[in-house]
């Protein structure tokens, strides 16, 4: 992601605006960890322990646990700039243990450490020892327009602490403005490493035998969706046995009426060049706040690779309003991630392939309460006898004839404030406009994805937490993630229809305890 933006100073005025969103003396019995405010920290999503986080770094499987690195600024609240890599470990991708700083900032003349990727060098190709963990990351010593370059760090203690491999880049900048976010994979078929690199409107491809010397071999160009960032390249197999390569990027398509999340193409990769099945990308999330996302391998309990499923995690924020959040005043941090998702390759009726996503299965182990409401008939608005700030809601909506149907989440006692999720005519949507959101411009409030009204049924799975909503439709064909900041007193829930009657079948609410 962009170096100047990434290194932006703590925006005190923006935080002041967010602070105004906090309910005065919220009147709940919840903990008040900072300045007398009730806690806005997510109940079951990953949050940084303190200060700032942004880009997730692709987790790697080491010694029976996922090692999740992310960009962290321990000096955020003092106004200082720059990020390090902080580490958290997890065996199930729901509960994480903080392990502190792994790749420090400002310990070399090159300054802070930006996005990149970690790999386990099983065969000792780099010479740091078999099983060494090697990080390739972008650094920009002068934060200038053309000094972004790729640097190497290595670990011999299982990925807990890293040492810089000198102070020179292993991939210098050739004189271009955008040259960042290296993502490295092992090409086992050809016995070499492959790097994808974000280069403005191009993803560059590079080869290396030892992770220390890289050769450019080609690129994939896509304009019209902003500067491409955080590239991703992987192979995945569908249930029908078909294997596809997927090239993904974080991109801002808002100017073209597209999402500002994770764009991807299915296609083929010959080790040097990626050929897309279609010119235009698909989007793994249609909401406003699933940026800098990474996918990573799913490992079984014995460490075996699952070729049909990957995991994904995204930053629940957006650079348009990254510093606006009530968690600054309430809890002294700014940084929340999406729930980890399971990603599958699916074949559509027309023969094309797409990715589908669902919350990680291990979330089921943390269910603390289940409320089964059964089948509910709704015409107009039906307020339910349920109160909550963090939960999952699932149901299937069926109807004969209507214009729209959905849920009002985190509804205020007077019914004025709420977050809406559902379908309307030929689109599904997540709308945070009637509540409080970080988008002070008012432009980015309702996200949409396609829906065929002739079906007259839709399945919804919605994850609600204190500062986010994630909507999954129809077995995860479409997903929407958006940051929301409803008052903590807004705990209601209602079902609604527009111009007709519907049945909300098998309506279930689950709460989680970590």
ROZALO-985656 format. One record per residue (C-alpha): x, y, z; residue in three letters. Coordinates in steps of 0.02 Angstrom, whole numbers, plus 50000, padded with zeros to 5 digits. Layout:
<atoms>
{x->X&y->Y&z->Z&residuo->ALA} $
...
</atoms>
This chain:
<atoms>
{x->50000&y->50000&z->50000&residuo->UNK} $
{x->50053&y->50179&z->49969&residuo->UNK} $
{x->50203&y->50233&z->50069&residuo->UNK} $
{x->50153&y->50414&z->50097&residuo->UNK} $
{x->49978&y->50364&z->50150&residuo->UNK} $
{x->50044&y->50221&z->50255&residuo->UNK} $
{x->50160&y->50339&z->50348&residuo->UNK} $
{x->50026&y->50471&z->50373&residuo->UNK} $
{x->50029&y->50561&z->50539&residuo->UNK} $
{x->49899&y->50525&z->50670&residuo->UNK} $
{x->49752&y->50634&z->50618&residuo->UNK} $
{x->49697&y->50717&z->50780&residuo->UNK} $
{x->49554&y->50813&z->50701&residuo->UNK} $
{x->49483&y->50654&z->50625&residuo->UNK} $
{x->49492&y->50567&z->50792&residuo->UNK} $
{x->49403&y->50711&z->50871&residuo->UNK} $
{x->49262&y->50685&z->50747&residuo->UNK} $
{x->49256&y->50501&z->50791&residuo->UNK} $
{x->49258&y->50541&z->50975&residuo->UNK} $
{x->49099&y->50640&z->50950&residuo->UNK} $
{x->49015&y->50480&z->50894&residuo->UNK} $
{x->49034&y->50401&z->51065&residuo->UNK} $
{x->48873&y->50401&z->51166&residuo->UNK} $
{x->48889&y->50509&z->51319&residuo->UNK} $
{x->48896&y->50397&z->51473&residuo->UNK} $
{x->48828&y->50251&z->51375&residuo->UNK} $
{x->48735&y->50189&z->51527&residuo->UNK} $
{x->48789&y->50008&z->51512&residuo->UNK} $
{x->48882&y->49896&z->51631&residuo->UNK} $
{x->49019&y->49863&z->51504&residuo->UNK} $
{x->49202&y->49892&z->51547&residuo->UNK} $
{x->49265&y->50070&z->51532&residuo->UNK} $
{x->49447&y->50047&z->51487&residuo->UNK} $
{x->49492&y->50225&z->51436&residuo->UNK} $
{x->49429&y->50400&z->51477&residuo->UNK} $
{x->49270&y->50332&z->51554&residuo->UNK} $
{x->49205&y->50270&z->51385&residuo->UNK} $
{x->49121&y->50102&z->51360&residuo->UNK} $
{x->49224&y->49981&z->51255&residuo->UNK} $
{x->49204&y->49976&z->51067&residuo->UNK} $
{x->49331&y->49835&z->51048&residuo->UNK} $
{x->49264&y->49694&z->50939&residuo->UNK} $
{x->49198&y->49543&z->51033&residuo->UNK} $
{x->49259&y->49408&z->50914&residuo->UNK} $
{x->49359&y->49492&z->50774&residuo->UNK} $
{x->49547&y->49515&z->50781&residuo->UNK} $
{x->49600&y->49686&z->50848&residuo->UNK} $
{x->49773&y->49758&z->50879&residuo->UNK} $
{x->49812&y->49761&z->51067&residuo->UNK} $
{x->49851&y->49947&z->51064&residuo->UNK} $
{x->49895&y->50090&z->50947&residuo->UNK} $
{x->49882&y->50058&z->50759&residuo->UNK} $
{x->49872&y->49917&z->50632&residuo->UNK} $
{x->49839&y->49912&z->50446&residuo->UNK} $
{x->49893&y->49785&z->50314&residuo->UNK} $
{x->49879&y->49600&z->50358&residuo->UNK} $
{x->50031&y->49501&z->50302&residuo->UNK} $
{x->49998&y->49326&z->50235&residuo->UNK} $
{x->49999&y->49203&z->50383&residuo->UNK} $
{x->50118&y->49056&z->50373&residuo->UNK} $
{x->50106&y->48885&z->50456&residuo->UNK} $
{x->50253&y->48855&z->50574&residuo->UNK} $
{x->50267&y->48719&z->50707&residuo->UNK} $
{x->50082&y->48683&z->50716&residuo->UNK} $
{x->50018&y->48862&z->50719&residuo->UNK} $
{x->49978&y->49002&z->50599&residuo->UNK} $
{x->50096&y->49149&z->50617&residuo->UNK} $
{x->50000&y->49306&z->50575&residuo->UNK} $
{x->50106&y->49461&z->50545&residuo->UNK} $
{x->50030&y->49633&z->50520&residuo->UNK} $
{x->50088&y->49813&z->50502&residuo->UNK} $
{x->50091&y->49898&z->50673&residuo->UNK} $
{x->50139&y->50072&z->50732&residuo->UNK} $
{x->50175&y->50075&z->50919&residuo->UNK} $
{x->50196&y->50265&z->50911&residuo->UNK} $
{x->50031&y->50305&z->50827&residuo->UNK} $
{x->49949&y->50399&z->50970&residuo->UNK} $
{x->50101&y->50511&z->50992&residuo->UNK} $
{x->50093&y->50562&z->50809&residuo->UNK} $
{x->50252&y->50473&z->50755&residuo->UNK} $
{x->50256&y->50383&z->50588&residuo->UNK} $
{x->50313&y->50213&z->50527&residuo->UNK} $
{x->50263&y->50031&z->50541&residuo->UNK} $
{x->50344&y->49870&z->50602&residuo->UNK} $
{x->50284&y->49690&z->50583&residuo->UNK} $
{x->50194&y->49628&z->50738&residuo->UNK} $
{x->50156&y->49443&z->50763&residuo->UNK} $
{x->50007&y->49348&z->50830&residuo->UNK} $
{x->49991&y->49158&z->50827&residuo->UNK} $
{x->49837&y->49048&z->50817&residuo->UNK} $
{x->49794&y->48865&z->50796&residuo->UNK} $
{x->49614&y->48895&z->50740&residuo->UNK} $
{x->49615&y->49072&z->50664&residuo->UNK} $
{x->49484&y->49134&z->50786&residuo->UNK} $
{x->49582&y->49153&z->50948&residuo->UNK} $
{x->49752&y->49237&z->50931&residuo->UNK} $
{x->49899&y->49258&z->51051&residuo->UNK} $
{x->50002&y->49416&z->51037&residuo->UNK} $
{x->50188&y->49385&z->51017&residuo->UNK} $
{x->50250&y->49564&z->51002&residuo->UNK} $
{x->50361&y->49643&z->50870&residuo->UNK} $
{x->50443&y->49522&z->50748&residuo->UNK} $
{x->50518&y->49638&z->50616&residuo->UNK} $
{x->50561&y->49804&z->50699&residuo->UNK} $
{x->50560&y->49975&z->50620&residuo->UNK} $
{x->50698&y->50105&z->50618&residuo->UNK} $
{x->50838&y->49983&z->50660&residuo->UNK} $
{x->50924&y->50007&z->50492&residuo->UNK} $
{x->50953&y->50164&z->50386&residuo->UNK} $
{x->50803&y->50110&z->50282&residuo->UNK} $
{x->50675&y->50158&z->50414&residuo->UNK} $
{x->50509&y->50070&z->50438&residuo->UNK} $
{x->50445&y->49909&z->50360&residuo->UNK} $
{x->50297&y->49902&z->50243&residuo->UNK} $
{x->50199&y->49758&z->50168&residuo->UNK} $
{x->50275&y->49600&z->50096&residuo->UNK} $
{x->50269&y->49415&z->50135&residuo->UNK} $
{x->50351&y->49280&z->50238&residuo->UNK} $
{x->50400&y->49107&z->50176&residuo->UNK} $
{x->50474&y->48955&z->50259&residuo->UNK} $
{x->50635&y->48910&z->50167&residuo->UNK} $
{x->50623&y->48722&z->50195&residuo->UNK} $
{x->50766&y->48679&z->50076&residuo->UNK} $
{x->50885&y->48816&z->50134&residuo->UNK} $
{x->50891&y->48901&z->49965&residuo->UNK} $
{x->50941&y->49067&z->50045&residuo->UNK} $
{x->51079&y->48995&z->50154&residuo->UNK} $
{x->51007&y->49044&z->50323&residuo->UNK} $
{x->50972&y->48863&z->50371&residuo->UNK} $
{x->50838&y->48737&z->50328&residuo->UNK} $
{x->50671&y->48797&z->50395&residuo->UNK} $
{x->50725&y->48978&z->50412&residuo->UNK} $
{x->50583&y->49103&z->50393&residuo->UNK} $
{x->50622&y->49235&z->50263&residuo->UNK} $
{x->50529&y->49400&z->50245&residuo->UNK} $
{x->50531&y->49505&z->50087&residuo->UNK} $
{x->50459&y->49676&z->50124&residuo->UNK} $
{x->50455&y->49850&z->50049&residuo->UNK} $
{x->50553&y->49990&z->50129&residuo->UNK} $
{x->50567&y->50170&z->50071&residuo->UNK} $
{x->50718&y->50250&z->50155&residuo->UNK} $
{x->50675&y->50428&z->50105&residuo->UNK} $
{x->50488&y->50405&z->50078&residuo->UNK} $
{x->50519&y->50473&z->49904&residuo->UNK} $
{x->50421&y->50445&z->49743&residuo->UNK} $
{x->50543&y->50317&z->49673&residuo->UNK} $
{x->50642&y->50238&z->49814&residuo->UNK} $
{x->50523&y->50097&z->49862&residuo->UNK} $
{x->50625&y->49937&z->49855&residuo->UNK} $
{x->50621&y->49759&z->49923&residuo->UNK} $
{x->50726&y->49708&z->50072&residuo->UNK} $
{x->50757&y->49541&z->50156&residuo->UNK} $
{x->50745&y->49491&z->50340&residuo->UNK} $
{x->50769&y->49314&z->50407&residuo->UNK} $
{x->50725&y->49217&z->50564&residuo->UNK} $
{x->50807&y->49063&z->50637&residuo->UNK} $
{x->50692&y->49052&z->50790&residuo->UNK} $
{x->50531&y->48998&z->50704&residuo->UNK} $
{x->50476&y->49168&z->50644&residuo->UNK} $
{x->50475&y->49255&z->50814&residuo->UNK} $
{x->50618&y->49379&z->50783&residuo->UNK} $
{x->50702&y->49435&z->50622&residuo->UNK} $
{x->50874&y->49499&z->50572&residuo->UNK} $
{x->50903&y->49613&z->50421&residuo->UNK} $
{x->51006&y->49540&z->50279&residuo->UNK} $
{x->51117&y->49692&z->50262&residuo->UNK} $
{x->51051&y->49863&z->50218&residuo->UNK} $
{x->51046&y->49851&z->50028&residuo->UNK} $
{x->50887&y->49798&z->49936&residuo->UNK} $
{x->50877&y->49626&z->49858&residuo->UNK} $
{x->50766&y->49704&z->49725&residuo->UNK} $
{x->50811&y->49888&z->49694&residuo->UNK} $
{x->50690&y->50012&z->49622&residuo->UNK} $
{x->50715&y->50032&z->49433&residuo->UNK} $
{x->50658&y->50214&z->49440&residuo->UNK} $
{x->50469&y->50200&z->49455&residuo->UNK} $
{x->50348&y->50278&z->49578&residuo->UNK} $
{x->50252&y->50124&z->49638&residuo->UNK} $
{x->50358&y->49971&z->49673&residuo->UNK} $
{x->50297&y->49878&z->49827&residuo->UNK} $
{x->50207&y->49738&z->49920&residuo->UNK} $
{x->50308&y->49585&z->49865&residuo->UNK} $
{x->50212&y->49421&z->49878&residuo->UNK} $
{x->50323&y->49267&z->49862&residuo->UNK} $
{x->50269&y->49088&z->49826&residuo->UNK} $
{x->50367&y->48929&z->49794&residuo->UNK} $
{x->50354&y->48858&z->49617&residuo->UNK} $
{x->50387&y->48676&z->49660&residuo->UNK} $
{x->50364&y->48618&z->49480&residuo->UNK} $
{x->50511&y->48724&z->49422&residuo->UNK} $
{x->50614&y->48730&z->49581&residuo->UNK} $
{x->50615&y->48919&z->49605&residuo->UNK} $
{x->50533&y->49062&z->49696&residuo->UNK} $
{x->50407&y->49178&z->49611&residuo->UNK} $
{x->50370&y->49354&z->49668&residuo->UNK} $
{x->50221&y->49462&z->49622&residuo->UNK} $
{x->50248&y->49649&z->49646&residuo->UNK} $
{x->50129&y->49798&z->49640&residuo->UNK} $
{x->50189&y->49921&z->49508&residuo->UNK} $
{x->50051&y->50051&z->49487&residuo->UNK} $
{x->49932&y->49975&z->49357&residuo->UNK} $
{x->50039&y->49819&z->49335&residuo->UNK} $
{x->50079&y->49664&z->49436&residuo->UNK} $
{x->50260&y->49619&z->49398&residuo->UNK} $
{x->50324&y->49440&z->49402&residuo->UNK} $
{x->50501&y->49396&z->49460&residuo->UNK} $
{x->50603&y->49236&z->49480&residuo->UNK} $
{x->50735&y->49190&z->49607&residuo->UNK} $
{x->50832&y->49034&z->49654&residuo->UNK} $
{x->50887&y->49097&z->49825&residuo->UNK} $
{x->50766&y->49236&z->49880&residuo->UNK} $
{x->50912&y->49359&z->49871&residuo->UNK} $
{x->50930&y->49392&z->49684&residuo->UNK} $
{x->50777&y->49426&z->49576&residuo->UNK} $
{x->50747&y->49433&z->49387&residuo->UNK} $
{x->50597&y->49518&z->49304&residuo->UNK} $
{x->50505&y->49401&z->49185&residuo->UNK} $
{x->50342&y->49491&z->49142&residuo->UNK} $
{x->50186&y->49575&z->49206&residuo->UNK} $
{x->49997&y->49584&z->49207&residuo->UNK} $
{x->49921&y->49756&z->49172&residuo->UNK} $
{x->49750&y->49820&z->49224&residuo->UNK} $
{x->49701&y->50004&z->49222&residuo->UNK} $
{x->49541&y->50088&z->49277&residuo->UNK} $
{x->49534&y->50022&z->49456&residuo->UNK} $
{x->49664&y->50135&z->49536&residuo->UNK} $
{x->49839&y->50091&z->49593&residuo->UNK} $
{x->49855&y->49903&z->49615&residuo->UNK} $
{x->49918&y->49850&z->49787&residuo->UNK} $
{x->49952&y->49694&z->49890&residuo->UNK} $
{x->49954&y->49567&z->49745&residuo->UNK} $
{x->49909&y->49386&z->49775&residuo->UNK} $
{x->49940&y->49230&z->49669&residuo->UNK} $
{x->49885&y->49053&z->49708&residuo->UNK} $
{x->49815&y->48893&z->49636&residuo->UNK} $
{x->49653&y->48817&z->49699&residuo->UNK} $
{x->49549&y->48666&z->49648&residuo->UNK} $
{x->49359&y->48661&z->49629&residuo->UNK} $
{x->49248&y->48518&z->49686&residuo->UNK} $
{x->49236&y->48459&z->49504&residuo->UNK} $
{x->49425&y->48434&z->49501&residuo->UNK} $
{x->49464&y->48588&z->49397&residuo->UNK} $
{x->49617&y->48685&z->49456&residuo->UNK} $
{x->49632&y->48871&z->49424&residuo->UNK} $
{x->49764&y->49000&z->49459&residuo->UNK} $
{x->49698&y->49158&z->49540&residuo->UNK} $
{x->49781&y->49329&z->49531&residuo->UNK} $
{x->49715&y->49454&z->49658&residuo->UNK} $
{x->49750&y->49635&z->49703&residuo->UNK} $
{x->49683&y->49766&z->49822&residuo->UNK} $
{x->49611&y->49902&z->49712&residuo->UNK} $
{x->49502&y->50056&z->49719&residuo->UNK} $
{x->49365&y->50041&z->49590&residuo->UNK} $
{x->49248&y->50170&z->49667&residuo->UNK} $
{x->49277&y->50293&z->49526&residuo->UNK} $
{x->49205&y->50164&z->49406&residuo->UNK} $
{x->49062&y->50114&z->49521&residuo->UNK} $
{x->49157&y->49960&z->49580&residuo->UNK} $
{x->49213&y->49903&z->49753&residuo->UNK} $
{x->49368&y->49964&z->49845&residuo->UNK} $
{x->49422&y->49792&z->49904&residuo->UNK} $
{x->49499&y->49634&z->49829&residuo->UNK} $
{x->49488&y->49614&z->49639&residuo->UNK} $
{x->49535&y->49447&z->49563&residuo->UNK} $
{x->49547&y->49352&z->49400&residuo->UNK} $
{x->49540&y->49164&z->49375&residuo->UNK} $
{x->49654&y->49096&z->49239&residuo->UNK} $
{x->49817&y->49004&z->49206&residuo->UNK} $
{x->49998&y->49033&z->49256&residuo->UNK} $
{x->50147&y->48957&z->49167&residuo->UNK} $
{x->50275&y->49008&z->49297&residuo->UNK} $
{x->50311&y->49176&z->49214&residuo->UNK} $
{x->50148&y->49245&z->49143&residuo->UNK} $
{x->49968&y->49247&z->49202&residuo->UNK} $
{x->49827&y->49230&z->49073&residuo->UNK} $
{x->49656&y->49284&z->49136&residuo->UNK} $
{x->49494&y->49197&z->49089&residuo->UNK} $
{x->49411&y->49369&z->49069&residuo->UNK} $
{x->49472&y->49547&z->49053&residuo->UNK} $
{x->49369&y->49619&z->49195&residuo->UNK} $
{x->49400&y->49563&z->49374&residuo->UNK} $
{x->49279&y->49486&z->49495&residuo->UNK} $
{x->49275&y->49550&z->49675&residuo->UNK} $
{x->49294&y->49443&z->49829&residuo->UNK} $
{x->49205&y->49574&z->49935&residuo->UNK} $
{x->49080&y->49707&z->49881&residuo->UNK} $
{x->49080&y->49810&z->50042&residuo->UNK} $
{x->49180&y->49966&z->50080&residuo->UNK} $
{x->49306&y->49898&z->50205&residuo->UNK} $
{x->49398&y->49738&z->50159&residuo->UNK} $
{x->49563&y->49809&z->50102&residuo->UNK} $
{x->49742&y->49744&z->50098&residuo->UNK} $
{x->49670&y->49569&z->50106&residuo->UNK} $
{x->49780&y->49415&z->50095&residuo->UNK} $
{x->49740&y->49233&z->50061&residuo->UNK} $
{x->49842&y->49090&z->50130&residuo->UNK} $
{x->49854&y->48901&z->50132&residuo->UNK} $
{x->49739&y->48793&z->50235&residuo->UNK} $
{x->49832&y->48660&z->50331&residuo->UNK} $
{x->49756&y->48507&z->50413&residuo->UNK} $
{x->49797&y->48456&z->50591&residuo->UNK} $
{x->49948&y->48356&z->50529&residuo->UNK} $
{x->50007&y->48500&z->50419&residuo->UNK} $
{x->49946&y->48430&z->50252&residuo->UNK} $
{x->49892&y->48556&z->50119&residuo->UNK} $
{x->49707&y->48570&z->50075&residuo->UNK} $
{x->49703&y->48608&z->49887&residuo->UNK} $
{x->49517&y->48649&z->49885&residuo->UNK} $
{x->49511&y->48781&z->50021&residuo->UNK} $
{x->49611&y->48935&z->50064&residuo->UNK} $
{x->49592&y->49060&z->50203&residuo->UNK} $
{x->49579&y->49249&z->50187&residuo->UNK} $
{x->49585&y->49398&z->50305&residuo->UNK} $
{x->49562&y->49583&z->50267&residuo->UNK} $
{x->49588&y->49749&z->50353&residuo->UNK} $
{x->49418&y->49817&z->50406&residuo->UNK} $
{x->49458&y->49994&z->50357&residuo->UNK} $
{x->49482&y->50109&z->50208&residuo->UNK} $
{x->49614&y->50241&z->50173&residuo->UNK} $
{x->49478&y->50369&z->50137&residuo->UNK} $
{x->49439&y->50377&z->50323&residuo->UNK} $
{x->49570&y->50266&z->50405&residuo->UNK} $
{x->49593&y->50373&z->50561&residuo->UNK} $
{x->49409&y->50393&z->50606&residuo->UNK} $
{x->49356&y->50268&z->50738&residuo->UNK} $
{x->49280&y->50277&z->50913&residuo->UNK} $
{x->49403&y->50143&z->50972&residuo->UNK} $
{x->49536&y->50279&z->50986&residuo->UNK} $
{x->49446&y->50365&z->51128&residuo->UNK} $
{x->49366&y->50212&z->51205&residuo->UNK} $
{x->49509&y->50086&z->51197&residuo->UNK} $
{x->49665&y->50173&z->51134&residuo->UNK} $
{x->49683&y->50077&z->50971&residuo->UNK} $
{x->49640&y->50086&z->50787&residuo->UNK} $
{x->49646&y->49921&z->50695&residuo->UNK} $
{x->49517&y->49784&z->50667&residuo->UNK} $
{x->49517&y->49639&z->50543&residuo->UNK} $
{x->49379&y->49542&z->50460&residuo->UNK} $
{x->49340&y->49369&z->50522&residuo->UNK} $
{x->49453&y->49242&z->50439&residuo->UNK} $
{x->49361&y->49170&z->50289&residuo->UNK} $
{x->49369&y->49003&z->50201&residuo->UNK} $
{x->49385&y->49027&z->50013&residuo->UNK} $
{x->49326&y->48899&z->49885&residuo->UNK} $
{x->49326&y->48892&z->49694&residuo->UNK} $
{x->49151&y->48865&z->49624&residuo->UNK} $
{x->49085&y->48830&z->49449&residuo->UNK} $
{x->48934&y->48932&z->49395&residuo->UNK} $
{x->48793&y->48869&z->49285&residuo->UNK} $
{x->48869&y->48958&z->49134&residuo->UNK} $
{x->49032&y->48863&z->49156&residuo->UNK} $
{x->49133&y->49007&z->49226&residuo->UNK} $
{x->49223&y->48998&z->49393&residuo->UNK} $
{x->49219&y->49113&z->49543&residuo->UNK} $
{x->49276&y->49117&z->49723&residuo->UNK} $
{x->49152&y->49097&z->49866&residuo->UNK} $
{x->49185&y->49134&z->50048&residuo->UNK} $
{x->49117&y->49090&z->50220&residuo->UNK} $
{x->49172&y->49123&z->50400&residuo->UNK} $
{x->49305&y->49004&z->50463&residuo->UNK} $
{x->49227&y->48843&z->50529&residuo->UNK} $
{x->49317&y->48855&z->50696&residuo->UNK} $
{x->49203&y->49000&z->50743&residuo->UNK} $
{x->49073&y->48867&z->50786&residuo->UNK} $
{x->49178&y->48814&z->50936&residuo->UNK} $
{x->49153&y->48983&z->51019&residuo->UNK} $
{x->48963&y->48989&z->51018&residuo->UNK} $
{x->48906&y->49040&z->51192&residuo->UNK} $
{x->48720&y->49062&z->51161&residuo->UNK} $
{x->48599&y->49011&z->51024&residuo->UNK} $
{x->48428&y->49091&z->50997&residuo->UNK} $
{x->48317&y->48993&z->50877&residuo->UNK} $
{x->48173&y->49098&z->50813&residuo->UNK} $
{x->48111&y->48975&z->50683&residuo->UNK} $
{x->48005&y->49034&z->50535&residuo->UNK} $
{x->47944&y->49214&z->50547&residuo->UNK} $
{x->47813&y->49289&z->50431&residuo->UNK} $
{x->47844&y->49473&z->50397&residuo->UNK} $
{x->47747&y->49608&z->50305&residuo->UNK} $
{x->47815&y->49781&z->50336&residuo->UNK} $
{x->47927&y->49793&z->50490&residuo->UNK} $
{x->47933&y->49664&z->50629&residuo->UNK} $
{x->48037&y->49710&z->50782&residuo->UNK} $
{x->48109&y->49556&z->50868&residuo->UNK} $
{x->48127&y->49529&z->51053&residuo->UNK} $
{x->48317&y->49521&z->51046&residuo->UNK} $
{x->48455&y->49638&z->51102&residuo->UNK} $
{x->48639&y->49622&z->51060&residuo->UNK} $
{x->48796&y->49712&z->50998&residuo->UNK} $
{x->48894&y->49560&z->50933&residuo->UNK} $
{x->48815&y->49407&z->50854&residuo->UNK} $
{x->48783&y->49305&z->50697&residuo->UNK} $
{x->48614&y->49301&z->50611&residuo->UNK} $
{x->48566&y->49170&z->50481&residuo->UNK} $
{x->48405&y->49140&z->50387&residuo->UNK} $
{x->48329&y->49104&z->50217&residuo->UNK} $
{x->48202&y->49229&z->50153&residuo->UNK} $
{x->48067&y->49166&z->50034&residuo->UNK} $
{x->47924&y->49260&z->49949&residuo->UNK} $
{x->47800&y->49258&z->49806&residuo->UNK} $
{x->47802&y->49442&z->49760&residuo->UNK} $
{x->47887&y->49593&z->49839&residuo->UNK} $
{x->48011&y->49731&z->49805&residuo->UNK} $
{x->48135&y->49696&z->49945&residuo->UNK} $
{x->48169&y->49614&z->50112&residuo->UNK} $
{x->48303&y->49614&z->50245&residuo->UNK} $
{x->48357&y->49655&z->50422&residuo->UNK} $
{x->48382&y->49811&z->50525&residuo->UNK} $
{x->48537&y->49774&z->50629&residuo->UNK} $
{x->48594&y->49870&z->50784&residuo->UNK} $
{x->48427&y->49961&z->50787&residuo->UNK} $
{x->48406&y->50110&z->50904&residuo->UNK} $
{x->48265&y->50107&z->51033&residuo->UNK} $
{x->48166&y->50234&z->50933&residuo->UNK} $
{x->48198&y->50142&z->50768&residuo->UNK} $
{x->48284&y->50291&z->50685&residuo->UNK} $
{x->48461&y->50220&z->50681&residuo->UNK} $
{x->48502&y->50049&z->50606&residuo->UNK} $
{x->48610&y->49957&z->50479&residuo->UNK} $
{x->48513&y->49873&z->50339&residuo->UNK} $
{x->48558&y->49712&z->50249&residuo->UNK} $
{x->48452&y->49624&z->50120&residuo->UNK} $
{x->48393&y->49623&z->49939&residuo->UNK} $
{x->48300&y->49753&z->49836&residuo->UNK} $
{x->48240&y->49716&z->49661&residuo->UNK} $
{x->48396&y->49660&z->49566&residuo->UNK} $
{x->48531&y->49689&z->49696&residuo->UNK} $
{x->48585&y->49637&z->49869&residuo->UNK} $
{x->48652&y->49771&z->49984&residuo->UNK} $
{x->48727&y->49824&z->50149&residuo->UNK} $
{x->48677&y->50002&z->50199&residuo->UNK} $
{x->48756&y->50092&z->50348&residuo->UNK} $
{x->48681&y->50263&z->50309&residuo->UNK} $
{x->48544&y->50259&z->50443&residuo->UNK} $
{x->48676&y->50226&z->50577&residuo->UNK} $
{x->48846&y->50303&z->50615&residuo->UNK} $
{x->48991&y->50263&z->50499&residuo->UNK} $
{x->49169&y->50323&z->50468&residuo->UNK} $
{x->49124&y->50396&z->50298&residuo->UNK} $
{x->49095&y->50578&z->50342&residuo->UNK} $
{x->49072&y->50621&z->50157&residuo->UNK} $
{x->48911&y->50522&z->50150&residuo->UNK} $
{x->48959&y->50451&z->49980&residuo->UNK} $
{x->49005&y->50273&z->50026&residuo->UNK} $
{x->48861&y->50209&z->50129&residuo->UNK} $
{x->48771&y->50073&z->50031&residuo->UNK} $
{x->48867&y->49933&z->49945&residuo->UNK} $
{x->48783&y->49824&z->49815&residuo->UNK} $
{x->48805&y->49657&z->49727&residuo->UNK} $
{x->48699&y->49572&z->49591&residuo->UNK} $
{x->48540&y->49477&z->49634&residuo->UNK} $
{x->48415&y->49386&z->49523&residuo->UNK} $
{x->48239&y->49430&z->49588&residuo->UNK} $
{x->48161&y->49289&z->49488&residuo->UNK} $
{x->48231&y->49167&z->49616&residuo->UNK} $
{x->48116&y->49233&z->49753&residuo->UNK} $
{x->48231&y->49168&z->49889&residuo->UNK} $
{x->48395&y->49219&z->49967&residuo->UNK} $
{x->48505&y->49148&z->50105&residuo->UNK} $
{x->48592&y->49271&z->50220&residuo->UNK} $
{x->48728&y->49249&z->50349&residuo->UNK} $
{x->48775&y->49408&z->50440&residuo->UNK} $
{x->48915&y->49436&z->50566&residuo->UNK} $
{x->48881&y->49587&z->50676&residuo->UNK} $
{x->49014&y->49655&z->50795&residuo->UNK} $
{x->49037&y->49818&z->50888&residuo->UNK} $
{x->49116&y->49910&z->50741&residuo->UNK} $
{x->49080&y->49802&z->50589&residuo->UNK} $
{x->48954&y->49704&z->50487&residuo->UNK} $
{x->48999&y->49564&z->50367&residuo->UNK} $
{x->48862&y->49499&z->50252&residuo->UNK} $
{x->48874&y->49333&z->50158&residuo->UNK} $
{x->48741&y->49292&z->50027&residuo->UNK} $
{x->48696&y->49126&z->49949&residuo->UNK} $
{x->48836&y->49015&z->50012&residuo->UNK} $
{x->48961&y->49156&z->50001&residuo->UNK} $
{x->48946&y->49195&z->49815&residuo->UNK} $
{x->48945&y->49377&z->49869&residuo->UNK} $
{x->49010&y->49458&z->50028&residuo->UNK} $
{x->49003&y->49635&z->50098&residuo->UNK} $
{x->49113&y->49698&z->50241&residuo->UNK} $
{x->49093&y->49874&z->50309&residuo->UNK} $
{x->49148&y->49968&z->50464&residuo->UNK} $
{x->49003&y->50038&z->50565&residuo->UNK} $
{x->49000&y->50133&z->50729&residuo->UNK} $
{x->48826&y->50115&z->50803&residuo->UNK} $
{x->48800&y->50182&z->50978&residuo->UNK} $
{x->48822&y->50045&z->51105&residuo->UNK} $
{x->48643&y->50076&z->51163&residuo->UNK} $
{x->48582&y->50029&z->50988&residuo->UNK} $
{x->48553&y->49843&z->51016&residuo->UNK} $
{x->48387&y->49807&z->50930&residuo->UNK} $
{x->48346&y->49696&z->50782&residuo->UNK} $
{x->48202&y->49701&z->50658&residuo->UNK} $
{x->48151&y->49610&z->50500&residuo->UNK} $
{x->48066&y->49702&z->50358&residuo->UNK} $
{x->47990&y->49685&z->50185&residuo->UNK} $
{x->47949&y->49812&z->50051&residuo->UNK} $
{x->47786&y->49796&z->49950&residuo->UNK} $
{x->47745&y->49619&z->50000&residuo->UNK} $
{x->47755&y->49475&z->50121&residuo->UNK} $
{x->47900&y->49356&z->50156&residuo->UNK} $
{x->47945&y->49212&z->50270&residuo->UNK} $
{x->48111&y->49220&z->50360&residuo->UNK} $
{x->48144&y->49035&z->50377&residuo->UNK} $
{x->48254&y->48950&z->50508&residuo->UNK} $
{x->48304&y->49115&z->50586&residuo->UNK} $
{x->48448&y->49085&z->50708&residuo->UNK} $
{x->48554&y->49203&z->50812&residuo->UNK} $
{x->48720&y->49147&z->50886&residuo->UNK} $
{x->48831&y->49240&z->51007&residuo->UNK} $
{x->49016&y->49203&z->51034&residuo->UNK} $
{x->49132&y->49202&z->51184&residuo->UNK} $
{x->49320&y->49202&z->51157&residuo->UNK} $
</atoms>
